[in-house]
Amino acid sequence: MASMSPPSVPRFSVEVYQNVNLPEGGREVNAIVTVTAAGGPGEPSLPSGSLSPGSFSPGGHAPDAAVVVMVDCSGSMDYPPAKMRNARDATAAAIDALRDGVAFAVVAGTHQAREVYPGGGRLAVADATTRGQAKEALRKLGPGGGTAIGTWLRLADRLLSSSDASIRHGILLTDGRNEHEEPEALRASLDACAGRFTCDARGVGTDWEVKEVTGIASALLGSADIVADPAALAADFTSMMETVMGKEVGDVSLRLWTPQGAEVLFVKQMAPTVEELTDRRSAAGPRASDYPTGSWGDESRDYHVCVRVPSAHVGQEMLAARVSLVLPTPDGASPHVLAQGLVRAVWTDDLAASTSINPQVAHYTGQAELAQAIQQGLDLRKSGDVDGATAKLGRAVQLASRSGHEDTAKLLAKVVDVVDAANGTVRLKTKVSEEAEMTLETRSTKTVRVKK
């Protein structure tokens, strides 16, 4: 385990859990990498000297966060009429949770995007006056028009790019499907915004598309969830904003260096949610790759790293990978290394040692399979394949039971009748509410951490 950090960012540490032993000729090395960030209250979020001139904040320092809230104002938000009122109240609650000095804006989203506050292509600086003005502007929001989420995201990106803040974040609320732009247009917007800001996405009610909302959050390294009852929006928005206000450093990358002849097979975030990072690789020098992790506060996350190494003989040992957490520097010089850990490989003829699966690796392999089984099972159920859906959702029940994932087990029990959890024996329920099915699908990638 290694921990190192500039004094003005959270202290990062890396722990590596693996079975280092491989049989003769064995090539695949698996490791769970636990990254923990712990920072002191009130510390600035970037190393000294990294703030650029001309930024705005009380006291002359750059604000450490900039946030844009995107509120769905399409015509469907009028059904029921209370939904729009709940959305206004939730946005007001989020604005109340902003710290003084944080840059912010509110965007109304329909088939186009419109600046609600402050307007003029700029961000406001949060204080008692601007928070009051923003909440007054919200009173004028009403439903009408279509849904083109890509335009909302591009406006948020333009607004956030005007800030020098290290934490750039969006909060997006929608109640419907993205019907007024092609899927390719939304994908292009997500590609353009990826790495520029993070975004939490929420679906309110049950008329939205789960894969759209979770896809937005996944592409922009944020969280996704369902708020089936619009009356619960204010509490959810407040919680989201408080989480954003707890972030202390942005744009952190997981860097993997591998020796000559070694190859990274995959990198996945495993806790608090399953998130595939392999395809988000960017080159970082000879035999090194960076994988984005977004912004961090006081928190811990787990990653599964799999590396293929050259085969070797019994008794040989090698460094399979060096894992680092890195923070870019504003001047483009070498990034700050926040923490490091080592993934090793040792070849042995001890069969028991080489075939043992590390408990952390085993646990998260099961968690990844659980998420996949739920998603496949629900897709098969929608397509009318009863036998296939029963088999996949039965396997999900078995995995949830085995790993102690009580929350997922409860959600599964609203979709299937559980006959024998240990063996995965289930029957599909004949009547399942949209809310139950959408909640299970939306939260399918949430994981429980292994008990170390």
Secondary structure, 3 states (H helix, E strand, C coil): CEECCCCCCCEEEEEEECCCEEECCCCEEEEEEEEEEECCCCCCCCCCCCCCCCCCCHHHCCCCEEEEEEEECCHHHHCCCHHHHHHHHHHHHHHHCCCCCCEEEEEEECCCEEEEECCCCCCEECCHHHHHHHHHHHCCCCCCCCCCHHHHHHHHHHHHCCCCCCEEEEEEEECCCCCCCCHHHHHHHHHHHCCCCEEEEEEECCCCCHHHHHHHHHHCCCCEEEECCHHHHHHHHHHHHHHHHCCCEEEEEEEEECCCCCEEEEEEEEECECEECHHHCEECCCCEEEEEEEEECCEEEEEEEEEECCCCCCCCEEEEEEEEEEECCCCCCCCEEEEEEEEEEEEECCHHHHHCCCHHHHHHHHHHHHHHHHHHHHHHHHCCCHHHHHHHHHHHHHHHHHHCCHHHHHHHCCCEEEEECCCCEEEECCCCCHHHHHHHHHCCCECCCCCC
